[in-house]
Amino acid sequence: MISPLYRFVHEAGFKEGRSKLTAEAQRDAEKKYVISTSLCDLCASAVIFLKEHGVRVTGIVGWDIGGVNVKAAWVKSEQGQPEQVRTASQPFEIWREKNRLPDVLRSVFKVITSDTPPRAMAVTMTAELSDIFATKREGVQFVLESVQSCFPDLSIYAFSLSGEFVPLSEARLRPLDFAASNWRASAQWIAGQFPNCLIVDVGSTTTDIVPVLDGCVSASGRTDMERLAAGELVYTGVLRTNLAAIVQSVPVGGRYCRVASESFTVSGDVHLILGNLNPQRYTCTTPDGQPPSVDSARRRLARLICADTEMLSITEIDEMARHIYTQQIRQIREAMDQVISRLPRLREHPAIVLGSGTFLGSEAAKSLGLIVNDWGHEEMAHAPSLAVAHLLADHLNAGAR
């Protein structure tokens, strides 16, 4: 009879392990391990077993739990095998139905793991800033408790603003150390590959600008407030930014017209009109509830100046969009310039540009004369979850040596 542990190692897809699990190893498993029906127990035992038989296997899930999207990455590394990576995300506006977060986590987990349990998981977040929570402390606690309740039998670590991994039980005792930690994960991971660079990560809502020098994250700020003051966090993104936060006026009919500070339209409309985004990448709810299309985006953008598509031509609306686009690039460029002014050495090194708004970061970097290393491929839209998974794999493997 094949032991549950031996079967689990096979079904989990540990190819490198498979080649080394002899009949003798099977007998060893039957003698040394008491296997319960718990998936976590099987997973933990499999990891120990493979290590004892000379096989180093890492299957890690990284989470980036935000206020409007839940993203995850599965990273699996085996000796002698190509790295396997899977990413998944699900739009989720936490302020609308925060108690649905556990359901969303389970849904994303199923997609990302294909029902194969990971060795461990790592968590970063930004959802704690949502005004559904009275304080950030409350928000962090809610996210950590939600993760723990969904996966009580898995080893889970929270990633801190200091760049350390802490078991969830300990993290819950000092929640503010884990608030808005996703930028740190991305920066620390990239620093291991590019020891001198300026990271520009343009997401749906915000832009992170993080300096890396001599292999170290050299950010001036730690909290969101400190990073805003340092130019390392800009509340401008590719989808959700209120256009009145980008421009105070737009050119129309040969003159500038002030804009209405309402919720008629967002930055995603601008980029849809200009072809920078396709409708499938417009993943947030449109302000008027209509499906994302170029026509509906033009209708929404016209209302920025209290007009409509009967009052404005397509040419006039598209000219507004182009102006807003250039001003959004200017916002990012000015923040980058602020960071570089503190660390002039950065002018000698590349800008690593990533996120769903890579095209914005690239244009801003080029306008400053920086060499651009474009990480705009699809997986890097999940950069924090991918990064924290890699970092945890390295952390655990280092501990195993």
N, C-alpha and C positions, 0 to 999 in steps of 0.2 A: 504494500500500500504506500503511495507517495505521500509524504508528510505535507501538511498545509503550508509550512514554510517553503518547502521546495517548490510546490505548485505556485505559491505566491510570487516567488522570484521569477519563475517563468512567465506568469501572466502579467507581471508588472513591466515586462519588456526589457529586462536587464540583459541585453545581448552579450555584453562582455562577461557578465556573470554566468550566463548559460554555458559558455564554452569551457568554463572551469569547474562546473558543478558535477563532479564525478559521483559514481555510486557510493564511494567512500564518504564524500561530502554529504550526500543524502543521509547516510546512516548517522553521521555526526550530528546533523540537524535533528534527527529523531531522538538522539540520546540527550542532547544538551539543551533543547528548548521546549518549554511548555507553551503551546500555542493556544490562545483563546480565539473566540470568533470575532474579536475586535479588530477592525481594519487597521487601527493605529498600532495595536500590538504586533500584528503581522508585519506592518511596514517597519517598525522599529527593530524587530527581530531580524528582518531581512537585511537591514543596513548593517547590523552588528555581524551577522553571519557572513555577508559578503566581505566585510573588512577582514575578518579572521581568515578567510580563504583567499586573501590577496587581491580582492577586487574593490576598487574605489568607485562608487557610484553616487551620483548626485542628481536627484530630481527635486527641484525647488520651485515653489510658487511665490511670486512677488506680487504684492497688492499696492495699488495707488487708489485710495478711496477718496474721491472728491465730492464736491457739493453738487455737481451736475453730471458726472460720469464715474462709473466704477470700472477700473481697468486692472487687468491681471496679465502676468506672463509666466509661462512654464519654461524652465530651463533645465535641461538634462545633459549631463556630461559623463561620458564613460571613457575609460582608458582605451585608446586605439580606435575610438568611434567618433564620427563627426558630431558636433554639438547639435542637439535638437532644441528648437525654440518654437513655442506657440504663444500667440497673444490673443486676447479677447477683451471686449469692452461692452458696456451696456449703459445707455443714457439713463440717468436717474437723478431727478431733482429732489434732493433730500428734504428740503423744506416743505415739500408738498405732502409727502407720506413717509416720514422718517422711519416708521415702524415696519416698512417694507424692505429696509436694508438687508435683513437676514435672507429674505427670499432672493434678492438680487445677488447677494454673495454666493448663495448656493447655485443659482443659475449660471453665473459666470464660471464658478469652480467646475461645474460639470462639463462645460464647453472646453475649458482650458486643460483639464486633466484627462478627459475621456474616461472618467471613472477609475483612473489609476491613482492611488493616493501618493502624494509627494512625501519625500523624506522630512521636509519641514517647510514652513511658510514664513514670509517676512512681510511686514505691514508698514506702509507710509500713508499719509493722509493729508488732506486739506479741508475735508468736510466740516471740521470743527468750527470753521468761521461762519457757517450758516447761521442766520438769525433765528432759526428754529430753536437754537440753544441760547440760554441766558449768558453763558460764558464759554470761553474756549475749553476750560477745564471740563465742563459738562459735556461738550462736544467730543473731546478726545475719549472720555470715559465711555460715552455711548458707542462710539465706533469700536473701541477695543472689546467692550462687552458683547457687541453684536458678533464680532469675529469669533470670540471665544465660545459663544453659545452655538454657533453654526458648526464649529469644528472642535468639539471638546477633547477629542482624542489625539489631535495632531500637535506636534511641536511647533509653536508659533512664537516669533520674535517681533518686537517693535523696533523700528530704526529711529534713532534719536537725532536731534539737531547737532550733537557732538560726533555723529558718525559711528555710534556703537549699537550693537544688537543686545536687546534686553528681553528676557522672557516676559510674556504678557502680564503675568502676575505681579512682577516688579514694576513694569511700566505703568500699571494702574495706580501705583503709589505716588508717582511723580509725572502726572499727565502732561504738564506744560512742556516737558522736554521732548515731546513727540508731536507737538502741534506744527502743522505745515512743514513736515520733514522731507517731502518728496524731492524738492530741489537739491537737497544735500546728497540724496542717494545718487541722482543723476551725475552731479558734479564729482563725487568721490569715485564713481565708476569710470567716468571719462578721464579723470586725472591719472588713472592707472594706465591709460593708453596714450594720452597726450599731456605730458607733464607741464607744458607751457601753452596756454590757450585762453581764449575768452569764449565761454559757453553762452549761446543765445538760444533759448528754448521758448518758442512762441506757441502758446496753447490756445484753447478756445476762449479763455477769459483773461489770462495774464501772460506776461513775458518775464522769464527769469534771465538775468544777466549775471553770470558767475565767473569771476577771475580764477584762473588756476596758474600757479607759478611754482616751479621746482617740485612738481608732483603733489603739491598741497592745495587744497581748496583755500583760497585767499580772500574769501568774502569778508567785508567789513561788518555786515549785519548778520544777525542770527534769527531774530523774530521778523514777522512780516513788517511790523512798523519800522524796525531798524533798517530793513532792506529797502523799503520804500524811500526812506530818507537818504540812503546811500546810492540810489539809482540802480540797485540790484534787483528790484521788483517794480514792474510797471503794470498798472491795471489797464492793459490794452491787449486784446486778443483777436483771433481770426473770426470768431463767431458771435460772441455774446456782448460785445462792448456797445454801450449806448453811444451813438454817434455824437451827441452833444458833449461827450467826454473827450472827443478827438478834435472837433472843430467848433468854433463859435459862429462861423459864417461860411457860406459857400458861394461860388460864382454862378450867377444866373443872369442871362440877358445883358451881359456887359457890366454888371455891378455885383457887389457882394451883398448877400441877404443873410441876416441873422437867422439862426436855427431855433427851433422849438425844443426845449428840454423836456420832451415827453418820451413815451415808450413806444413810439410808432415803428421804429426801425433799429436794426443793429448792424454791426460790422459784417456779419455773414451776408447781408443783402448786398453790400458793396462788392464783396469778393465774388458773389454769385453773378452779379451783373458783368463784372470785368473778366469773368472766366477763370479766376484764380481758384475757385472751388466748383465742384459739380454738385448737383442736388443731393447725391448720396452722402457727401461729406458735410452737409448742413444738418448736423445731428441734434441741434437744440430746437426747442419749440419756436416757431416763428411768432413775432409779436401779435399778428392778427389771426393766428391759428390756421392759416392757409398752408397748403403744401409748398415746399420750397421750389420755386421756379424763377426764371429770369423775369417773367411778366409780373408775378406777384411781388418780387423784390423791388421792381421799379415802382409799383404802386405804393409800397411801404416807404421807399426812399423819398418820393414826392411829398409825403406828409411831413418830412423833416422841416420843410419850410411852409407848412400849413397849406400845401397845394395838393393837386391830384393829377392823374394822367390826362385829364381834359385840359388842364391849364399849362402843363409842361410837355414838351416834345421828348421823344426818346433821346435825341441828341443832348438836350439840356440835362436830363436826368443822368445820362452816362457821364457827362462832364462833371456833374456834382460828385459822382462816384470816383472818378479819377482824382479829383482834388482831395477827397477824404483819404483815399489810398496814399497819396504822397504825404499827407499830414500824419498819417499813422506811422509811416516809415520814419518821419522826422521825430516823432515821440520816442521811438525805439533808439534811433541814432543818438539823440541827446542824452538818453540814459547811459548808453554805451560810452559816450564821450566823457560823462561824469565819472564812470568807473575807471576808464583809461587815464583820466587826469590824475587820479590817485596812484595809479600803478603804470607809469609811462612805458615800462618794458613790454607791456602787452601789445604795443604797436608793432613789435618785431615778430609777433606770433599769430597763428591763424585764429579765425573765429570758427568755432564748431557750432554749426547752426542746425537745429532740429525742432521737432514739434509739428503740429498740424499746420502752423503758419510759417513754415520754413521760408517761403518766398518773401515774406516781410523781413525776417531776420537777415536773409542774404542781401537784400537791397540795402538795408541799413549798414551792414558791414562793408559792403563795396563802397558806399558813399564816404566811409571813413578811410578808405584805402587799405583795408585789411584783406589778407588772403582768406578766402572762404572755403571751408571744408563742409560740404553739404551732406548732412546726415538725414536727408528728407525721405528716406525709404519708409515704407508703411510701418514696419516694426517700431521705428523710433517715435511714432506718435504715442507709443506706450513706454517712453524712455524711463520714467521713474520706476515702474513695476519691473521692467526688464533689468534695470540697474540694480535694484535692491535684491532681486533673485540671484544675480551673479555675485553680488557682494556677500550674501549669506552663504552661497555655495563655497566661496573662498574661505569664509570665516569658519565654517564647519570642517572643511577639509584641512585647514591649518590646525585646528584643534585635534584632528584625528591622527596627525603625523607624530 
